[in-house]
Amino acid sequence: MATLHDALIEITTGIKQALDPSIDVDQHPGRFTEAELGTLVLKKRAVRVAIEAVPQVSVNGPGAIQAQLLMSAFVICGDSAVAPRHQAALTIVHQLLGHIPHQRWGTQYLRPALPASLTVDNLYNGEIDRKGIALWGVAWQQGYQDK
């Protein structure tokens, strides 16, 4: 039986495989603190994948869970010799938008990522700018069924 944690691992692994190996891709428990953002920008390009919410859940029979996951991939970039932070972040966002739709991440328990559910948010604000960071969020809905 696959768990929600298994889903997070598979989705994170799939995103990591789709992006340039120099991009630091890992799972994350949720939203970021200011301190974490400062640490991540030292890596120049990073993506953190999280299950933000599980807005729909149904239990069918003994423990058979079906759910709709709200997934997020946070793109964090600092300036580098290769590109300014905003350009680096937009490049990664574009790659994610081309890769996420219809993905089941190599599993049978995840339903295809819904293209119509994709949203992209520029999470720029003054504090983030002062840290020298570009921060974007890519979100989508992903169906899950553990049995």
C-alpha atoms as an extended CHARMM CRD file, in Angstrom:
* protein
*
       147  EXT
         1         1  MET       CA              0.0000000000        0.0000000000        0.0000000000  PROA      1               0.0000000000
         2         2  ALA       CA              1.3980000000        3.3960000000       -1.0230000000  PROA      2               0.0000000000
         3         3  THR       CA              1.3610000000        6.2560000000        1.4720000000  PROA      3               0.0000000000
         4         4  LEU       CA              1.2430000000       10.0280000000        1.0630000000  PROA      4               0.0000000000
         5         5  HSD       CA              4.9360000000       10.0640000000        1.9340000000  PROA      5               0.0000000000
         6         6  ASP       CA              5.5720000000        7.6190000000       -0.9250000000  PROA      6               0.0000000000
         7         7  ALA       CA              3.7290000000       10.0030000000       -3.2620000000  PROA      7               0.0000000000
         8         8  LEU       CA              5.9090000000       12.9200000000       -2.1590000000  PROA      8               0.0000000000
         9         9  ILE       CA              9.0670000000       10.8640000000       -2.7190000000  PROA      9               0.0000000000
        10        10  GLU       CA              7.9940000000        9.7270000000       -6.2160000000  PROA      10              0.0000000000
        11        11  ILE       CA              6.9600000000       13.2130000000       -7.3330000000  PROA      11              0.0000000000
        12        12  THR       CA             10.1670000000       14.7640000000       -5.9730000000  PROA      12              0.0000000000
        13        13  THR       CA             12.2590000000       12.0960000000       -7.7060000000  PROA      13              0.0000000000
        14        14  GLY       CA             10.4010000000       12.6420000000      -10.9920000000  PROA      14              0.0000000000
        15        15  ILE       CA             11.0040000000       16.3890000000      -10.8580000000  PROA      15              0.0000000000
        16        16  LYS       CA             14.6650000000       15.8620000000       -9.9970000000  PROA      16              0.0000000000
        17        17  GLN       CA             15.1050000000       13.5730000000      -13.0060000000  PROA      17              0.0000000000
        18        18  ALA       CA             13.4160000000       16.1030000000      -15.3190000000  PROA      18              0.0000000000
        19        19  LEU       CA             15.6680000000       19.0330000000      -14.3760000000  PROA      19              0.0000000000
        20        20  ASP       CA             19.3480000000       19.7910000000      -14.8200000000  PROA      20              0.0000000000
        21        21  PRO       CA             21.3910000000       17.7470000000      -12.2930000000  PROA      21              0.0000000000
        22        22  SER       CA             22.9750000000       20.9430000000      -10.9360000000  PROA      22              0.0000000000
        23        23  ILE       CA             19.5810000000       22.0510000000       -9.5540000000  PROA      23              0.0000000000
        24        24  ASP       CA             19.1330000000       21.0250000000       -5.9230000000  PROA      24              0.0000000000
        25        25  VAL       CA             15.7400000000       19.2490000000       -5.8090000000  PROA      25              0.0000000000
        26        26  ASP       CA             14.3640000000       17.8470000000       -2.5740000000  PROA      26              0.0000000000
        27        27  GLN       CA             11.1380000000       17.3780000000       -0.6650000000  PROA      27              0.0000000000
        28        28  HSD       CA              9.9930000000       19.9290000000        1.8900000000  PROA      28              0.0000000000
        29        29  PRO       CA              7.3790000000       19.8530000000        4.6460000000  PROA      29              0.0000000000
        30        30  GLY       CA              5.5710000000       22.9990000000        3.4380000000  PROA      30              0.0000000000
        31        31  ARG       CA              6.0310000000       26.7780000000        3.3680000000  PROA      31              0.0000000000
        32        32  PHE       CA              9.3990000000       28.3680000000        4.0510000000  PROA      32              0.0000000000
        33        33  THR       CA             10.7440000000       30.4140000000        6.9190000000  PROA      33              0.0000000000
        34        34  GLU       CA             12.8940000000       33.4650000000        6.1530000000  PROA      34              0.0000000000
        35        35  ALA       CA             15.9520000000       31.6790000000        7.5890000000  PROA      35              0.0000000000
        36        36  GLU       CA             15.5030000000       28.6760000000        5.2790000000  PROA      36              0.0000000000
        37        37  LEU       CA             15.2920000000       30.9200000000        2.2220000000  PROA      37              0.0000000000
        38        38  GLY       CA             18.6060000000       32.5200000000        3.1240000000  PROA      38              0.0000000000
        39        39  THR       CA             20.2500000000       29.1080000000        3.3560000000  PROA      39              0.0000000000
        40        40  LEU       CA             18.7500000000       27.8020000000        0.1150000000  PROA      40              0.0000000000
        41        41  VAL       CA             19.8820000000       30.7800000000       -1.9500000000  PROA      41              0.0000000000
        42        42  LEU       CA             23.4900000000       29.7460000000       -1.2870000000  PROA      42              0.0000000000
        43        43  LYS       CA             22.8010000000       26.8020000000       -3.6170000000  PROA      43              0.0000000000
        44        44  LYS       CA             21.9570000000       29.2780000000       -6.4440000000  PROA      44              0.0000000000
        45        45  ARG       CA             19.1610000000       27.0880000000       -7.8950000000  PROA      45              0.0000000000
        46        46  ALA       CA             16.8460000000       24.9110000000       -5.8610000000  PROA      46              0.0000000000
        47        47  VAL       CA             13.3860000000       23.3530000000       -6.0620000000  PROA      47              0.0000000000
        48        48  ARG       CA             11.5000000000       22.1570000000       -3.0000000000  PROA      48              0.0000000000
        49        49  VAL       CA              8.4730000000       19.9110000000       -3.4490000000  PROA      49              0.0000000000
        50        50  ALA       CA              5.6860000000       19.7460000000       -0.8780000000  PROA      50              0.0000000000
        51        51  ILE       CA              2.1870000000       18.4390000000       -0.3390000000  PROA      51              0.0000000000
        52        52  GLU       CA              0.5040000000       21.7320000000        0.5610000000  PROA      52              0.0000000000
        53        53  ALA       CA             -2.9310000000       20.3250000000        1.3310000000  PROA      53              0.0000000000
        54        54  VAL       CA             -5.2410000000       17.3760000000        0.8390000000  PROA      54              0.0000000000
        55        55  PRO       CA             -8.5140000000       19.2010000000        0.1150000000  PROA      55              0.0000000000
        56        56  GLN       CA            -10.5310000000       16.1070000000       -0.8430000000  PROA      56              0.0000000000
        57        57  VAL       CA            -10.4270000000       12.7530000000        0.9190000000  PROA      57              0.0000000000
        58        58  SER       CA            -12.7400000000        9.7660000000        0.7700000000  PROA      58              0.0000000000
        59        59  VAL       CA            -12.4190000000        6.3790000000        2.4210000000  PROA      59              0.0000000000
        60        60  ASN       CA            -13.9980000000        3.5390000000        0.4810000000  PROA      60              0.0000000000
        61        61  GLY       CA            -14.1910000000        0.2170000000        2.2310000000  PROA      61              0.0000000000
        62        62  PRO       CA            -11.6740000000       -0.8510000000        4.8710000000  PROA      62              0.0000000000
        63        63  GLY       CA             -8.9800000000        1.7950000000        4.6850000000  PROA      63              0.0000000000
        64        64  ALA       CA             -9.0520000000        2.4070000000        0.9090000000  PROA      64              0.0000000000
        65        65  ILE       CA             -8.1730000000        6.0990000000        0.6900000000  PROA      65              0.0000000000
        66        66  GLN       CA             -8.7370000000        8.2830000000       -2.3400000000  PROA      66              0.0000000000
        67        67  ALA       CA             -7.5650000000       11.8800000000       -2.1820000000  PROA      67              0.0000000000
        68        68  GLN       CA             -6.8250000000       14.9520000000       -4.2090000000  PROA      68              0.0000000000
        69        69  LEU       CA             -3.3850000000       16.3440000000       -3.3310000000  PROA      69              0.0000000000
        70        70  LEU       CA             -2.4570000000       19.9790000000       -3.7530000000  PROA      70              0.0000000000
        71        71  MET       CA              1.2060000000       19.7680000000       -4.7360000000  PROA      71              0.0000000000
        72        72  SER       CA              3.6860000000       22.6440000000       -4.8470000000  PROA      72              0.0000000000
        73        73  ALA       CA              7.1510000000       23.0040000000       -6.2870000000  PROA      73              0.0000000000
        74        74  PHE       CA              8.9180000000       26.0800000000       -4.9250000000  PROA      74              0.0000000000
        75        75  VAL       CA             11.6320000000       27.4510000000       -7.2040000000  PROA      75              0.0000000000
        76        76  ILE       CA             14.3410000000       29.3800000000       -5.3470000000  PROA      76              0.0000000000
        77        77  CYS       CA             17.1450000000       31.0670000000       -7.2910000000  PROA      77              0.0000000000
        78        78  GLY       CA             19.9510000000       33.4560000000       -6.5080000000  PROA      78              0.0000000000
        79        79  ASP       CA             22.0430000000       35.4720000000       -8.9250000000  PROA      79              0.0000000000
        80        80  SER       CA             24.8810000000       33.6120000000      -10.6300000000  PROA      80              0.0000000000
        81        81  ALA       CA             27.4120000000       34.1330000000      -13.3970000000  PROA      81              0.0000000000
        82        82  VAL       CA             25.1050000000       32.1130000000      -15.6680000000  PROA      82              0.0000000000
        83        83  ALA       CA             21.9180000000       34.1870000000      -15.1800000000  PROA      83              0.0000000000
        84        84  PRO       CA             20.2460000000       36.7170000000      -12.9130000000  PROA      84              0.0000000000
        85        85  ARG       CA             17.9200000000       35.1310000000      -10.3480000000  PROA      85              0.0000000000
        86        86  HSD       CA             14.6630000000       36.0700000000      -12.0840000000  PROA      86              0.0000000000
        87        87  GLN       CA             15.7960000000       34.5480000000      -15.4020000000  PROA      87              0.0000000000
        88        88  ALA       CA             17.0670000000       31.3630000000      -13.7520000000  PROA      88              0.0000000000
        89        89  ALA       CA             13.7740000000       30.9590000000      -11.8720000000  PROA      89              0.0000000000
        90        90  LEU       CA             11.6460000000       31.5000000000      -14.9800000000  PROA      90              0.0000000000
        91        91  THR       CA             13.6820000000       28.9060000000      -16.8740000000  PROA      91              0.0000000000
        92        92  ILE       CA             13.0050000000       26.2980000000      -14.1840000000  PROA      92              0.0000000000
        93        93  VAL       CA              9.3090000000       27.2790000000      -13.9540000000  PROA      93              0.0000000000
        94        94  HSD       CA              9.0020000000       26.8300000000      -17.7220000000  PROA      94              0.0000000000
        95        95  GLN       CA             10.6020000000       23.3720000000      -17.5180000000  PROA      95              0.0000000000
        96        96  LEU       CA              8.2090000000       22.3500000000      -14.7350000000  PROA      96              0.0000000000
        97        97  LEU       CA              5.1870000000       23.5510000000      -16.7200000000  PROA      97              0.0000000000
        98        98  GLY       CA              6.2970000000       21.3690000000      -19.6240000000  PROA      98              0.0000000000
        99        99  HSD       CA              6.8720000000       18.3160000000      -17.4400000000  PROA      99              0.0000000000
       100       100  ILE       CA              4.1290000000       18.1660000000      -14.7720000000  PROA      100             0.0000000000
       101       101  PRO       CA              0.8960000000       17.8560000000      -16.8180000000  PROA      101             0.0000000000
       102       102  HSD       CA             -0.4360000000       14.2800000000      -17.0580000000  PROA      102             0.0000000000
       103       103  GLN       CA              2.4230000000       12.8750000000      -14.9340000000  PROA      103             0.0000000000
       104       104  ARG       CA              1.7640000000        9.7930000000      -12.8390000000  PROA      104             0.0000000000
       105       105  TRP       CA              5.4270000000        9.7590000000      -11.7950000000  PROA      105             0.0000000000
       106       106  GLY       CA              5.8750000000        6.1100000000      -12.7180000000  PROA      106             0.0000000000
       107       107  THR       CA              3.2080000000        4.8760000000      -10.2990000000  PROA      107             0.0000000000
       108       108  GLN       CA             -0.2210000000        3.2850000000      -10.5170000000  PROA      108             0.0000000000
       109       109  TYR       CA             -1.5050000000        4.8810000000       -7.3130000000  PROA      109             0.0000000000
       110       110  LEU       CA             -1.1630000000        8.4810000000       -8.5360000000  PROA      110             0.0000000000
       111       111  ARG       CA             -3.6680000000        9.7920000000      -11.0570000000  PROA      111             0.0000000000
       112       112  PRO       CA             -2.4140000000       12.0530000000      -13.8710000000  PROA      112             0.0000000000
       113       113  ALA       CA             -1.5360000000       15.5970000000      -12.7990000000  PROA      113             0.0000000000
       114       114  LEU       CA             -4.3780000000       17.8160000000      -13.9890000000  PROA      114             0.0000000000
       115       115  PRO       CA             -3.1270000000       20.3850000000      -16.5400000000  PROA      115             0.0000000000
       116       116  ALA       CA             -6.0700000000       22.7170000000      -15.8620000000  PROA      116             0.0000000000
       117       117  SER       CA             -5.1150000000       22.8320000000      -12.1780000000  PROA      117             0.0000000000
       118       118  LEU       CA             -1.6010000000       24.2220000000      -12.7860000000  PROA      118             0.0000000000
       119       119  THR       CA             -0.9690000000       27.6290000000      -11.2670000000  PROA      119             0.0000000000
       120       120  VAL       CA              2.2050000000       29.6690000000      -11.0620000000  PROA      120             0.0000000000
       121       121  ASP       CA              2.8170000000       32.4370000000       -8.5240000000  PROA      121             0.0000000000
       122       122  ASN       CA              5.6660000000       34.9040000000       -8.3320000000  PROA      122             0.0000000000
       123       123  LEU       CA              6.2060000000       35.1290000000       -4.5650000000  PROA      123             0.0000000000
       124       124  TYR       CA              8.4180000000       38.2220000000       -4.8350000000  PROA      124             0.0000000000
       125       125  ASN       CA              8.3500000000       40.7670000000       -2.0290000000  PROA      125             0.0000000000
       126       126  GLY       CA             10.7660000000       43.3130000000       -0.5960000000  PROA      126             0.0000000000
       127       127  GLU       CA             12.2380000000       40.9660000000        2.0200000000  PROA      127             0.0000000000
       128       128  ILE       CA             12.8720000000       38.2530000000       -0.5570000000  PROA      128             0.0000000000
       129       129  ASP       CA             14.4870000000       40.8240000000       -2.8570000000  PROA      129             0.0000000000
       130       130  ARG       CA             16.7720000000       42.0160000000       -0.0310000000  PROA      130             0.0000000000
       131       131  LYS       CA             17.9260000000       38.4060000000        0.3930000000  PROA      131             0.0000000000
       132       132  GLY       CA             18.8240000000       38.2920000000       -3.3040000000  PROA      132             0.0000000000
       133       133  ILE       CA             16.2760000000       35.5780000000       -4.0750000000  PROA      133             0.0000000000
       134       134  ALA       CA             13.7110000000       34.9170000000       -6.7870000000  PROA      134             0.0000000000
       135       135  LEU       CA             10.9150000000       32.7310000000       -5.3950000000  PROA      135             0.0000000000
       136       136  TRP       CA              8.1850000000       31.1560000000       -7.4960000000  PROA      136             0.0000000000
       137       137  GLY       CA              5.5500000000       28.5760000000       -6.6430000000  PROA      137             0.0000000000
       138       138  VAL       CA              4.1760000000       26.0450000000       -9.1280000000  PROA      138             0.0000000000
       139       139  ALA       CA              1.0700000000       24.2490000000       -7.8400000000  PROA      139             0.0000000000
       140       140  TRP       CA             -1.1340000000       21.5030000000       -9.2420000000  PROA      140             0.0000000000
       141       141  GLN       CA             -3.6590000000       18.8680000000       -8.2220000000  PROA      141             0.0000000000
       142       142  GLN       CA             -2.6750000000       15.2300000000       -8.2010000000  PROA      142             0.0000000000
       143       143  GLY       CA             -5.0910000000       12.3790000000       -7.5360000000  PROA      143             0.0000000000
       144       144  TYR       CA             -3.9940000000        9.6570000000       -5.0900000000  PROA      144             0.0000000000
       145       145  GLN       CA             -5.4500000000        6.2180000000       -4.3830000000  PROA      145             0.0000000000
       146       146  ASP       CA             -3.6950000000        3.9370000000       -1.9270000000  PROA      146             0.0000000000
       147       147  LYS       CA             -5.4530000000        0.6920000000       -2.9720000000  PROA      147             0.0000000000
